[in-house]
């Protein structure tokens, strides 16, 4: 599987966090990783974020969902994130979608 990069920009419902870029890759064990960068665009000096990703097969059927917590992001700063899917059907994953980005 080649690296898949998406231009989909995701904004939290309260307009405090946004993704800047992200992509999906696979390691030699087939684990699919969506990695990217998010930014705290609020004036709050510390934000904790939760990102949720859905993984799909080649016909668009949902295979699984994973979430990850990104620790404190100072105002105006960025943080890297990785959301890994390692379930039994990982070899079938062809696409993904970030379905939520929320401040917690």
N, C-alpha and C positions, 0 to 999 in steps of 0.2 A: 504494500500500500504506500503510495506517495504521500508526502505531506500535503494536507489540504488547508488552505488559508481562506478565511472569510473576511469580507469587509463589513459584515453586520456589526453595527455599533449598538451597544445596549446601554440604556440609561435606567437608573433606579427610579422607582415611582415617585420618590421625593426629590429627585434631581440633585442628589448629593454625590453619586458615584457613577462613573461611566467606564465602559471598556474602551481602550484605545485601539487594540488589535488582538487577534487570537487566531489559533490554527490547531489542527488535529494531526497527530502523528502516532505511529505504532512502533513498539519496540520488538525485539526478536521473539518475545513470548506472546505477542499479539495484543498486549495491553494498549488500549487507546487512551491517549492523553490530549486533552484540550488545554493548551497553555496560552497565556497572553499577559496583557498588562491592563490594570485598571487604575483610575485616578480619582482621588477625592477632590471634587470640584466645589465643595461647600466651604464655608468659613469655619466650620467646626474643626478644632485642632486635633481630634482623634475620632476615627470612624472604624468600626469593625463591619466587614461585609460578608454576605453569604451569596455564593454564586451556584446556580443549578443548571446542569447541562443534560439534555436528552440526546440519546444515541440511536440512530436509525440504520436499517439495512438498505440495500440498493433499491427496493420498491417503496421505501418510505414508512415501513412498519417500525414502530417503536420497539427497541430491544431493551433499553434500560435507562435509568436516570441516576445521576450521582450529584452530590453537592460537596462544596468545600468552603471552609471559613478562611477569610483573609484577615489577618490580625490588624493592628492599628495602622491606619493611613493618616498621617498628618495632613492638614489643609494644603491643597495644591500639589501634593506629592503623589507618586505612583507606586504601585506594588505589583509584583509578578504573581500569577496564580497558575495552578495546575489542577485539573479535575480528571482523575483517572478512572477508567472503567476496565475491570478485569474479570467480568463475569464469563460464564460458559460460552455465551454467544459472541464474544468479543471479535472473533475472526470474521463475523458477518457484517460488522459495522462499516458503513460507507459514508455516513454523513452525521452531522450533529447540529444542535441548535441550543444556544444559551436562552433558557426560558425565563430565568429570573435573576435579578441582581438586586439584593436588598441590604439595607443597613440594619444591623442588629444591635 
